[in-house]
Amino acid sequence: MLTLAPFCALLGLAATSYANPFDKQDALTDCLVGSGVPINAPGSADWKLDSAPFNLRLNYTPVAIAVPTTAKHVQDAVACAAELGIKANAKCGGHSYASFGLGGEDGHLTIEMDRMNKVVLDNSTGIATVEGGSRLGHVAWELYQQGRRGFSHGTCPGVGVGGHALHGGYGISSHTKGLALDWIVGATVVLANSTIVNCSKTENPDLFWAIRGAGSSMGVVTEFRFDTFEVPEKVTYFIAPVQWPTEARALVGVRAVQEFAKTMPMELNMRLFIAKRFINLEGLYYGDKAGLQAVLAPLQKITNATLAVATTGGWLDQIKHFGNGVNIDQGHNLAQHETFYSTSLYTKALSEEKLEQFVSYWFKQAKSNPRDWYVHIDLHGGENSAVSSQDDDSSAYAHRDYLLMYLLYDRIDKGTYPADGHTIMSNFARNITEGLPKEDWGMYINYPDSRGLMDQETAQVNYWGKNLPRLQAIKKAVDPNDVFHYPQGVLPTTDTRSL
């Protein structure tokens, strides 16, 4: 049985459906203003800032933008949207590659969370209370300043903790310390009926399970409780370029990296970064340069990698490095934009035939791409991975048993992205998955297919796999009218049976 607290099941707001949500724009604005919810005036500087997508290829227009500073504001904003039959989406850092914080389509209420960014560390317990609009760099900075603590998360300082942690939160420490969602011990969530609930392993445990992997479909998290760890005194970030001029040499290298991933030491975090103009092994080692050199030596020998950068420093040094030098402590006024297509994959170890197909496509098709592109292959799993060490059903994140994570990205510096530009990267991914059983690959919702190449039914399967039926049942319990809708999110089950 679904074990949400009783009032979580008392969802009865009858949302009326309107063909054009902009017909209700005045009514929504009146409801928000009348409820005391701060909003952006259309056309204002704040509206332009908050409605501008990170991916300029996917620009959507909200019906309204609420800018809450309290959980009560979030409650009232959700209530207004639900009453009027308008879809609502939380937006934090605004870095969704498919603009899901703006709804992924025109006509949603955007709940811009980034004014809610307080971070408080309890040094007696190591638990950090983090408001849902905080950005990763701000959280990292505050945890370090307040107690030299941290948790595992991604590298870009401007990314919002909300979308990032609620769908995985893979980062440069994940092989050692797990996913960002593995450090969530509790959360405060506004549900579609505008009630506020707390969830943890013991309080509303089904909701707690669901938000850790599919959170944006379930509600708006106004506050996280993260466990933290004492950050190490020394970590070493590194870059090791490789020269693979031929397909044969590249095949030897990729094969070696895949084999290395199976038993890579827990202290090492690494990815193979294949770009248009270079190929690197790069990552982070929990220890000093000498320790890194000892661990990498066998792989360097096979791949002919040169350790060009190996810098030992403190915790904030590596955060600054992987953040590409951007100021760590980021807040509301950050404006970052690119124009690109992205997609992603997870796979188990590839067969020899698949490795050959991967390298062949890379050399014969991808290299002809005139744009700035890359494929990250993150060493995600393996017998020493903290991601894989968690039970498969510990959260809604469905990909713990995959060895490799592929992040594919194709961008332009200026102008309009070509209508068929996606084909090189989408075919790259299809080249890997073609002929594989569906249970042998998946996709990462935090690196979504940003062209909408999948219908929603297919997207749900690709992102949540075997966890989808349980997620759909929980979605039906907490959001039966799909208030928190976006084009690749979890839909309520149509199965009338209970869990």
N, C-alpha and C positions, 0 to 999 in steps of 0.2 A: 504494500500500500504506500501511496505517497505520504510522506511524513512531514509536510509543511505544517506550521502552526495553523490552528483552525481559521483564523481570519485571513490567511493567505488564500483559502478556498472560497472566500465570500466575494468573488469577483462578479459583479452584476451590472457594471456600467454598460448600458446598451448603446454602443457606438453606431451612429448613423453614417452610412456610406454616402459620400458625395462624389459625383463624376469628376468635378474639378475642385480641388481643395482651395484654390485661390478665390472661389466664390464665397468662402467662409473667412477670408482674411480679416475683414473688419470685425467680424464676430469674435475671432480668436484674439485679435489685438485688444478688444474691449474686455474679454474675459481675463487676459493676462494682466492688463493694467488695473482692472477692478479688483483682482486678487492680490495686488501689490507686488507682482513679479517684475523685476527690472527687464527691460527689453531694449534692443537696438532699434533706433529709428531708421527705416529704410533710406538708403542713400548716404547715411552718416559715415564718418570715418570708421567708427567701430563696426558698423554693418559691413563695410567693405573689407575690413580686416578679418572679421569672423566668418564671412561667407566666401572668402577666397580659398580655393582648394590647394592642397599641396601639389596634387597632380593637375596641372592646368589643362590637360586634355579632357578632364571630367568636371565641368563647372555646372553646378546645380543651384537652383534658386529656391530658398526656403520660403514658406508662407510667413514665418516670423522667426526671430532669433531671441530666445530668452537667455538672460545672463544672470543666473542665480548666484547669490552669495551665501545662501543658507539652504539646509535641507527642506525647510518649509517652502521656499521658492520653487524647488524642484517638484515637490508634491503638487503644488498649485498649478504649475506649468503642465504636468502630466494630466491632471484632472481636466484642465481646459481642452487639451488635445483630444482626450478620450471622449469627452462630452460632445465634441463637434465632429467626431469621426475623422480626425486628422492624425496621421502617423507622426511619431516623435522619436528622435534619436539624440543620444548624448554625444557631444563632441568635446574632446579634451585638447590634445596637442594639434589635432587637425591633420595628422599625417597619414590617414587612411589612403592607401594607394588607389582605392576605388571610390573615394569620397563618401564612404558610408556614414561618416559623422554628419554629413549634409543630407543623408537619406539615400544616397546612391541614385536619386532621381529627384525631379522637381516636386515641390508641393508638400514638404514635410515641415514640422516644427523642429528646429535645431535648438537643443539645450546646450549652450556653450558653457562648459564647466570650468574654464581655466581661471575664473576669479576665485575659485575655491581651491586653494593650494597650500593650506597649512600642513606642516609636518612636525610632529612632536614625538620624540623618542623617550621611552621610559627606560632609563638605564638600569633600573633594578630588575626588569624582566627581559629587556632586549626587544620589546614589542614597540613597533613604530605605528602611530596613528597618522594616516596620510589621507588628506582630503582628495576626492575623486578627480579634481581638475589639475592636480600637480603634474609637472613635467619631470621626466626621468633625471635630468641633470640637477634640477632643484632638489629632488628627493635625495640623490646621491650626496650632494653638497651638504644638505642639512644633517643627514645621518652621520656624515664624517665629522662635521663641526660639533654636533651635540654629543658624540660618544665614540667616534672612530668605528662606526658600524656600517654595514651594507647588506644588500641582498642581491641575488642574481637577477640581472635584467639586461636590456639591449644597450646599444652604444650611442645612439643619437640623443643629445641632451634635450632637444626640443620635443621629442615624442612624449605623448601623454601617457601617464601610468595607467589610465583607465582602459583604453582599447588594448594597450600592450599587454598588461598583466591578465586581463580577462580572457585572452584567447591563446595564451601560451607564454609569451615573453621570453623567447629564446635569445641568448646573447653570448658574449665572448667569454663568460664564466660558466656557461650552462653545463659543459662536460664535467666540470669540477663541482658545481654547486646547484645544478638543476635549473628549472624554469622559474621565471618570476612568479607564476601562479602556485608553484610548490611552496612558496614562502608566505602565501596568504593564510592567515589563521582565523580571520573573521572579516565580515563586511556588513555595512549598513546599506540597504537597498530600498529604493522607491519602486514599488510595483505598479502595474498598469491601472489598478484601482486607486492609486495615489496613497496607499498605506505605506508606512515605513516598517521594515522588518530587519532584524539582525539575523545573520546566519553564520554558522561555524560547523564543525564536525558534530556538535551536540545540539545545536539550535537550528531548526529548519535545515537539516543536513542534505536533503535532496536539492534544495535551492543552492546551497553551498557547493555541492558537487557540480551543478550545472553552470554556475557563473564562472567556475574555473575551467574555461575552455570555450564557452558560448555566452558569455555574460551580457553582451550588448543586445541579445535577443530576449533576455529575461527581465531586465529592469535597468535602473540607473543607480550605480553605486556612488553614494555621496561620501563614503568613508571606508577606507581599507584598514585592516590591522595586519601588518606584516611582521613575522618573525625576522630577526636579523642575525648576522654573524659578525664577530670581531674581524675587521679586515686585516689581511696579512701585512707584515712589515715590508716584505719585499715581493714584488711581482716583476716579471720580465716580458715585455711585449717585443714581438719580432716580426721581421719580414725576410723571407728567403726566396729570392727569384730563381726560377728555373728556365733553362733554355731547351725547348722541345721543338726543333725546327721541322720535324717530319712526323707523319702519322705514326710510324713505327715507334719512334722515341716517345711520343706523347702517350701511346698505348701502354708502354712499359711504366711510365710515370703514374698515370691514372690508376692502373692496376695496383701499383705499389702503395699509393695513398689509400685505396680502398682496403687493402689487406692490413695496413697499419691501423686503420680506424677500428678494426675488430678488437684489438688489444691495447689501444693507446692508453698510456697511464692517465689516471684520473686528474692529475695535476696539470695536464696539458689540454689546452683548448685551441682548436686549429680549423682552418678552412683552406680549400684550394680555390684560389681566386683567378678565374680565367677571364681575361678582358681582351679587348680588341688589340691593345698594344703591349700587353705584358701578361705573364703568368707568375703568380706568387703562391708560396705557402706562407700563411701569416696567422698570428694568433697571440695567445697569452699563456704564460707559464707561471704557476704558483711556486715561485722559488727564484734562485739567482741565475745568472748567465751560465755558470759552469754546469748547473743542473740541467738547464735547457739543452746545452750542447751535448751532454751525455745522452739525453732522451732522443734528440733528433738525429744523432750521428748515423744510425742504421738507415733511416729513411733518406737522409742526404746522400748517402753513398749510392743508393739505387736511383734516385731522382736527379742526381747531379745538382742539387740545390745549394746555393751560396747564401750563407747567413749574413746578409748585408746590414741588417739592423737587429740588434739585440740589446735593449736598454732596460736595465734594472732600476726600478724606482718605487715610489709609494703608490697607494691606491688611487689618489687623484691624478697622478701622472698618467696612468693607463687610461683613465676615463677621458682625460683631455686628448690623448693620442687617438683613441678610437672615435672620439667625437669630432675628429678632423680640425682640432684647434678652436672650435666654437666655444664661446664662454659657457662654462658648465652650468651656472645658476640661471636657468631660463624661466621666464614667466610670460605674462599675457601678450606682450607686444612683439613677440617673435614672429617674423614673416619669412617663410621659406617656401620656394616653389620650384618645381621642375615640370617638364613635359615628357611623358614616358609611357611605356607599356610594361607591365610586370606580370609574372605568373610564378608558380612554385610547384615543387614535387617533393615527396618523400619516397624512398625506395629501400628495400633490403639490398644486400650485396648483389651487384649486377653480374650476370653470367658473362663468360668470355665473349659470347656473341653480342650481348648488349653493350659491353665495353667497346667492342670494335665498332658497333653502330654509332655509339656516342662520339667517339673520336672521328669517325668518318664524316658525320654531319658537321661537327665543329670545323674541320679543315675544309670540307668541300662546299658547305653552304654558309655557316655562320661567319666565317672569315670574310666573305664577300659583302657583309652588311656594312654600309658606309657610315652608319651612325655609331654613337658611343654606347657600347653594350658590355654586359658582363654576365657570367654565370658563377655564383658562389656555390661551392659544394662544401657544406658544413659537415664536420664529422660529428654527427648528432648522437649516435648510439654506440653500441659496442659493450663488451663485458665490463668495462670500468666506468661507463657513463653514469653520471648522477641522474640524467633524464631516464635512462632505461632501468635504473634501480628501483624506481617507484612501481607499484602495482599498476597494471593496465587500467583498472577500474577505479583508481584513486581520485580521478577527476574526469571531467568531460574531454580533456585533451586526448585525442585518439591515436597518437602516433609514436608512442614510446618504444615500440619494437622495431622502428625503422633505423637502419644504420646511417643513411645519408639524407641530408636535406639540400635541395637545389633551389636557389633563388635566382630567377632570371629577370633581367632588367635591360630595357632598350630605350634610350633617351635622345632628345635633340637639344641643342643649345639655344636655338631661336627658330621662329617661324611656326608652321603648322605641322603637326605630326602626320605623316602620310596615312591615308585611309587603309592601306594594306601593310602598314609597317609592322603590325603585330605578327605577321606570318612567320618571320624567321625565328622568333623566340617561341611562339606557340607550336611551331613544327618541331623545334628542338625538343620541347617537352614531350610532344606526341611521339617523336622518334624513340624516346626512352620507354614510354608506357605501352606502345603498340605491341600486342601479343602477351602482355603480362596479365596474370589473373588480377582482378580488382582488389583482392585482399593483399596484394603485394605492392600497392602504391597508394598514396594519398596526396592531399594538398594542404597548405598552411593558410588559414583564414587571415592571418596578419600580413601575408604576402599574396593578396588575392589576385585572381585573374582580372585585371582592371579594364578589360574590354567587354566584360559581360558575355563571354563566349559560351557560358553554361547557362542552362535554365536553372531555376531555383531548386528543383528536385535533384538534379545532378550535382549542383553545388553542395547541397546538404550532405550527400553521400561522400563526396570527395573530401570535405572538410572534417566531417565527424564520424564517418565510417560506422563501425559497430555500435557506437554510442548514440547514434541518431534516434532509434526508437524511444529510449529513455528520455532523451532531451525533448523530443516532441511531446511526450506525455507531461513532463514538467512544464513545458511551454503552455500547454493547454490549461494547466492548473493555475499558473500565475499570470498568463496573458492570453486568454482565449480568443480575444478579438484582434490579436496581433497588432497592438498599438505600437510596439517597438519593432516595426517592420523595416527591413531593407532587402534589396533584391537577391542577396545570397545568404540570408539569415535562416534561423530555424523556424519552421512553421509549426503551428499546433497540430497534434495528431488528429486524425479523423476516426481513430479507433475508439469506440465507446467503452472499451474495457479499461479498468484502472491498472496501475502498475502492480 
